[in-house]
């Protein structure tokens, strides 16, 4: 094993959003930086997460628009079978372009050292080192004053009898299929399960979802119900209180056969393919963390304090590997903050109160701040309003009023505590909500703000007005 001549100020394990944000910040500070990556540069978001899934969702939405054109009088349209291989090839080309422009080219421009191989800590906790082992078996040592773990997370699969033997799909492998499966069973009810279920249904699959509790169980129950109605409208069957107990593949038909307990009764479900979308777990198993005194939690997450420092004062962590909210913008904020704390003694913390959450179904579900339940559990006397999109002019003219906006407020002060929307481009509503919550705005303030007519964000003003008025009795653009 050879040793590198260079001692770095910072060594970053991983190459995703958090890793790149950290490396860019450290390089801009004039520090010597090493980045270690064992797989494809760019991490989850650009390679197997945000970018490919949203690219395919956009394609599926375009096909759905054609099939749904009849909702507009005078329009007819058709959509043929999907050339999945061509669709995947286009997705891969897009990923390749973004990976080059936003990751490989940036790394070269900034000039930090990129090490290709598996990284594992060794040595004493007081003086940790990294052993890097490349694919050809050669290895070398990297030493740094500070280290950042940014290895992300990977799909997690529950233990179900026979599951490992049948060739199930994950969110990663599902986006590599060369054909659209005739039918698809989806285990899970969270963001990935919802997006993938609608994606394949709109591409032509018959989709059934097996959900342990309810869809998007961490969000408002009204939003969950609205999404279930949307999916039902598009032919997606959602089975709640479903717990798969055994899986096998039919030797004759090739179908996946899932034995499932549903509300206490056992049922058999069959489909061409099975997608397991039950969440993601941090990637830490091979890092040798115990050797250098870095504590991990029950799910393998790196335990960090409010400053993102681990239990070893020279080692920090950022992004999904910490078990904190799994959004790339959180990872990027983590990366920058960890570098500021590690190399500049900035002593900064992340405030997660107003982190926006988006599920990119269509209509999408987006939220920011507290839910009704969270506010009550915090001991706040809250007041809430739920407004159907049938009162939002933008939804009316688009002839798609599926969805709602819910606003949670402090009943004593009128301050807005949380906003949830199920609507087209609901993420933009949540973004506006971030600014409202950060500013500490009240319902009365939002009800009397300017809002452009025929935008979905106008729904925020209308929801605020619904606290004191019957919005069904307002004329269009009534101030």
Secondary structure, 3 states (H helix, E strand, C coil): CEEEEEEEEEEEECCCHHHHHHHHHHHHCCCCEEEEECCCCCHHHHHCCHHHHHHHHHHHHHHHHHHCHHHCCCCCCCCCCCCHHHHHHHHHHHHHHHHHHHHHHHHHHHCCEEEECEEEEECCHHHCEEEEECCCCCEEEEEEEEEEECCCEEECCCCCECHHHCCCECHHHHCCCCCCCCEEEEECCCHHHHHHHHHHHHHCCEEEEEECCCCCCCCCHHHHHHHHHHHHHCCCEEEECEEEEEEEECCCCCCEEEEEEECCEEEEEEECEEEECCCEEECCCCCCHHHHCCCECCCCCECCCCCCECCCCCEEECHHHHCCCCCHHHHHHHHHHHHHHHHHCCCCCCCCCCCCEEECCCCEEEEEECCHHHHHHCCCCEEEEEEEHHHCHHHHHCCCCCCEEEEEEECCCCEEEEEEEEECCHHHHHHHHHHHHHCCCEHHHHHCCCCCCCCCCHHHHHHHHCCCCCHHHCCCCCC
